[in-house]
Amino acid sequence: MCTAFSLETKQGFVSARTMESPTPGSYEHFVTLSLPRGFCVSNAQNMAIKNKYAMVGSSHYGLYALCDGVNETGLSGSVNLFPHLACYPQTPQKELSFAPQDLLPYLLGNAKDCKEAKAIAENVEMVAIAFEDTGKVLPLHIALFDSKGGFLVIEPTATGLQIYESPIRVMTNAPDFPWHIKNLANYAHLKTNNQKDSIFKDIFPFGQGSGSMGLPGDFTPASRFVRASFFLSASPVFESSEEGIRQALRILHQFDIPFGSVSEKIGEEEALEITQYSAMMDNVARKYYLNYYREFDVICFDLEDFLELEEPKILKTMS
């Protein structure tokens, strides 16, 4: 379960995501790393393709397949699980074919904004190649954001990659993106203003928030999509991208999964789904902010500090 979105400020847009995964007895091992200009991403035919742009983000077990990140031109992205619906060809049909986990670093490494990313994505495909850490093919879809408000969702289907654009800049998990947009119509009555009138004589609402009665609060993808869309629609446009990052963190915390709230059987073990980390990406200043579940601090990585690197560098390991 993951939630990704972008938020408008007067300086431009910032983006953010939560990373959730089940943990049978321990925390997942995520690392934050910088990938330099010229770093090579391998396609499905094992051809090394050089990236043009440097990036900073987080990955699983120190592998270079980023789960999320921002590049030096202000394009950011998030990879989320897309279970039951992700559909990949078994063998490459195009020259630019990638394992599901390798497409995001390729797009961040070669596109400066969502317009360029869309043009690239229209000519590539995701292929059923296993993630080396698990030996399984990961069901994934991708959200991309840029500093001007560009937004793309890329979803692998039986007819190829479907690319969606929308003013609702939110992505969670399955069902597919068009379904989530249609589902918002069921919540069109939500508002930020408190309900003042009542059909009942001399009965008035208690407390604040009566305008948002009916806002779903569970952890399912559909409910998280509605909740994120509500908070983003209600958010003021802040003066600076730094203020936008603060607001993004507060919104992300609406999706935190505390230990014990969601569980799943994995083999013989009871795995607890938790929010492993929250990441905020300043698409204007090209900064990457990180908050781990077990840490109170928010750490900032300024991509400007790593632009001269010639090799990938691990910046932080999840403790």
C-alpha positions in Angstrom: 0.0 0.0 0.0 1.4 3.4 -1.0 0.0 6.8 -1.6 1.7 9.4 -3.9 0.6 12.9 -4.9 1.8 16.4 -5.8 1.0 19.7 -4.2 1.0 23.2 -5.7 2.9 26.2 -4.3 3.5 29.7 -5.8 7.1 28.6 -6.6 6.0 25.4 -8.3 5.0 21.9 -7.4 6.3 19.5 -4.8 5.5 15.8 -4.6 5.4 13.1 -2.0 4.8 9.4 -1.3 4.4 6.9 1.6 6.1 3.5 1.3 4.2 0.7 2.9 5.1 -3.0 2.9 4.4 -6.0 5.2 7.2 -6.9 7.6 7.4 -10.4 9.1 9.2 -9.5 12.3 11.5 -6.7 11.1 11.7 -3.5 9.1 12.4 -3.7 5.4 15.8 -2.6 4.3 15.6 0.6 2.3 18.5 2.9 1.4 18.7 6.4 0.0 21.2 6.9 -2.7 22.3 9.2 -5.5 22.7 8.0 -9.0 25.0 10.2 -11.2 24.8 11.4 -14.8 25.9 8.7 -17.1 24.7 5.9 -14.8 23.6 2.9 -16.9 20.2 1.3 -16.7 19.9 -2.2 -18.3 17.0 -2.9 -20.6 15.4 -6.3 -21.0 18.0 -7.3 -23.6 20.8 -6.5 -21.1 21.9 -3.4 -23.1 23.3 -0.7 -20.9 21.6 2.6 -21.5 23.3 5.8 -20.1 21.2 8.2 -18.2 21.5 12.0 -19.0 20.4 13.2 -15.6 21.5 12.6 -12.0 18.9 11.7 -9.4 18.4 11.0 -5.7 15.9 8.7 -4.1 15.3 5.5 -2.2 15.6 1.9 -3.2 15.1 -1.6 -1.7 18.2 -3.4 -0.3 20.6 -1.0 -2.0 19.7 -2.0 -5.5 19.6 0.8 -8.1 16.0 0.3 -9.0 14.6 3.4 -7.3 11.2 3.2 -5.6 11.0 7.0 -5.8 13.2 10.0 -6.4 13.8 13.3 -8.1 16.2 14.2 -10.9 18.2 17.4 -11.5 15.6 18.9 -13.8 12.8 18.6 -11.2 11.1 15.5 -12.5 10.1 13.1 -9.7 8.4 9.7 -9.5 6.9 7.0 -7.4 6.6 3.3 -8.0 3.5 1.7 -6.3 2.2 -1.8 -6.2 -0.5 -2.6 -8.8 -1.6 -6.1 -7.7 -3.9 -8.3 -9.8 -4.1 -5.8 -12.7 -0.4 -5.4 -13.9 0.0 -7.3 -17.1 3.4 -7.7 -18.9 4.5 -9.5 -22.0 6.8 -12.5 -21.2 9.4 -11.6 -23.8 10.5 -8.2 -25.2 8.4 -6.8 -28.1 10.2 -3.5 -28.3 13.8 -2.4 -28.3 13.3 -0.3 -25.2 11.9 -2.9 -22.9 12.5 -2.9 -19.1 11.9 -4.9 -16.0 9.0 -3.2 -14.1 11.4 -2.0 -11.4 13.9 -0.5 -13.9 11.5 1.8 -15.8 11.4 4.6 -13.2 15.2 5.2 -13.0 15.3 5.2 -16.9 12.5 7.8 -17.1 14.1 10.0 -14.4 17.5 9.6 -16.1 16.3 10.7 -19.5 13.3 13.0 -19.2 13.3 16.6 -17.9 9.5 16.9 -17.4 6.3 14.9 -17.8 5.9 15.9 -21.4 9.3 14.3 -22.3 8.5 11.3 -20.0 5.2 10.7 -21.9 7.0 10.8 -25.2 9.5 8.2 -24.0 6.9 6.0 -22.3 4.8 5.8 -25.5 7.7 3.9 -27.0 8.8 1.6 -24.2 7.3 -1.4 -22.5 7.5 -3.2 -19.2 8.4 -7.0 -19.4 7.9 -9.8 -17.0 11.4 -9.9 -15.5 11.8 -10.8 -11.8 13.1 -8.4 -9.2 16.5 -9.9 -8.2 15.9 -9.5 -4.5 12.7 -11.6 -4.4 12.9 -13.6 -7.6 9.3 -12.5 -8.4 7.9 -10.3 -11.0 6.6 -7.2 -9.3 3.1 -5.8 -10.2 3.9 -2.1 -10.5 2.6 1.2 -11.8 4.3 4.6 -11.9 3.4 8.2 -11.1 5.5 11.0 -12.4 5.4 14.7 -11.4 7.2 17.8 -12.5 7.7 21.3 -11.1 5.1 22.9 -13.4 2.3 20.6 -12.3 2.7 17.9 -14.9 1.4 14.5 -13.8 1.4 11.1 -15.4 0.2 7.7 -14.4 1.7 4.7 -16.3 0.0 1.4 -15.9 0.9 -1.9 -17.7 -2.2 -3.6 -19.2 -2.9 -6.4 -21.6 -2.8 -3.9 -24.5 0.4 -2.2 -23.4 1.3 0.7 -21.2 -1.6 3.0 -20.6 -0.6 6.6 -19.8 -3.0 8.9 -18.0 -3.0 12.7 -17.3 -5.3 14.3 -14.8 -5.6 17.5 -12.7 -6.2 15.0 -9.8 -2.5 14.4 -9.1 -2.9 11.3 -6.9 -2.0 7.6 -7.2 -2.5 4.8 -4.8 -2.8 1.1 -5.9 -5.4 -1.0 -7.7 -8.0 -0.6 -9.2 -6.8 1.3 -12.2 -6.5 5.1 -12.3 -9.7 5.7 -14.4 -11.7 3.7 -11.8 -10.4 5.9 -9.0 -11.3 9.1 -10.9 -14.8 7.9 -11.5 -15.1 6.9 -7.8 -14.5 10.5 -6.7 -18.0 11.3 -7.9 -19.4 9.4 -4.9 -17.7 12.0 -2.7 -18.6 15.2 -4.6 -20.6 16.3 -1.5 -17.5 16.7 0.7 -16.5 20.2 1.7 -14.3 22.0 4.1 -17.0 24.3 5.6 -18.8 23.1 8.6 -22.5 22.2 8.2 -24.5 25.0 9.7 -28.1 24.0 9.0 -29.9 20.9 10.3 -33.2 19.3 9.3 -33.7 18.6 13.0 -35.2 21.3 15.2 -32.7 22.8 17.7 -30.0 20.2 16.8 -26.6 21.4 15.7 -23.4 19.6 14.8 -20.8 19.1 17.5 -17.3 20.2 16.9 -15.4 20.8 13.7 -15.3 18.9 10.5 -19.0 18.3 9.8 -18.5 19.2 6.1 -16.2 16.2 5.6 -18.5 13.7 7.2 -18.3 10.6 5.0 -14.6 11.0 4.1 -13.3 7.4 4.2 -10.7 6.7 6.8 -9.6 3.1 6.2 -6.4 2.0 4.5 -7.7 0.6 1.3 -6.4 2.1 -2.0 -9.8 3.5 -2.9 -10.2 5.2 0.4 -6.7 6.6 0.4 -7.2 8.0 -3.1 -10.3 9.9 -2.0 -8.7 11.1 1.2 -5.6 12.4 -0.6 -7.7 14.1 -3.3 -9.7 15.8 -0.6 -6.7 17.1 1.3 -5.0 18.3 -1.8 -8.1 20.1 -3.1 -8.5 21.8 0.2 -4.9 22.8 0.6 -4.0 26.5 0.2 -1.3 27.4 -2.3 1.7 28.2 -0.2 4.3 30.9 -1.0 7.3 28.6 -1.2 8.1 25.0 -2.1 9.6 24.6 1.4 6.2 25.4 2.9 4.7 23.0 0.4 7.0 20.2 1.7 5.8 20.8 5.3 2.2 20.6 4.1 3.0 17.5 2.1 4.4 15.8 5.2 1.2 16.6 7.2 -0.9 15.1 4.4 1.3 12.0 4.2 0.9 11.4 8.0 -2.9 11.0 7.3 -1.9 7.7 5.7 0.5 6.4 8.3 -0.2 2.8 9.3 0.8 2.1 12.9 2.1 -1.3 13.9 -0.7 -3.8 14.4 -3.4 -1.9 12.4 -3.0 -4.0 9.1 -1.8 -7.6 8.9 -1.4 -10.3 6.3 -0.5 -14.0 6.4 2.8 -14.6 4.5 3.5 -18.3 4.7 3.3 -19.2 8.4 4.1 -15.7 9.6 1.8 -12.9 10.4 3.2 -9.9 8.6 2.3 -6.4 9.8 1.9 -3.8 7.1 3.4 -0.5 8.2 4.5 2.8 6.7 8.2 2.2 6.2 9.0 5.8 5.3 7.6 9.0 3.9 9.4 10.8 1.1 8.9 14.4 0.0 10.4 15.7 -3.2 10.9 19.4 -3.9 10.6 19.5 -7.6 11.6 23.2 -7.6 14.7 23.0 -5.5 15.5 19.4 -6.4 15.7 18.2 -2.8 14.7 14.9 -1.4 13.2 14.7 2.1 12.9 11.5 4.1 11.2 10.4 7.3 11.6 6.8 8.5 9.0 5.1 10.6 11.3 4.7 13.6 12.8 8.2 13.4 11.3 11.6 14.3 13.7 13.6 12.2 13.1 14.6 8.6 16.4 14.4 6.6 17.0 16.6 3.5 19.3 15.5 0.6 20.1 18.3 -1.8 20.8 16.9 -5.2 23.0 19.9 -5.9 25.5 18.4 -3.5 25.9 15.2 -5.5 25.9 16.4 -9.1 29.6 16.0 -9.5 29.6 12.3 -8.4 30.8 9.8 -10.9 29.6 6.7 -9.1 26.4 5.8 -7.3 26.6 6.7 -3.6 24.6 5.4 -0.7 23.6 8.3 1.5 21.6 6.7 4.2 20.5 3.2 5.3 17.2 2.6 7.1 18.0 1.9 10.7 
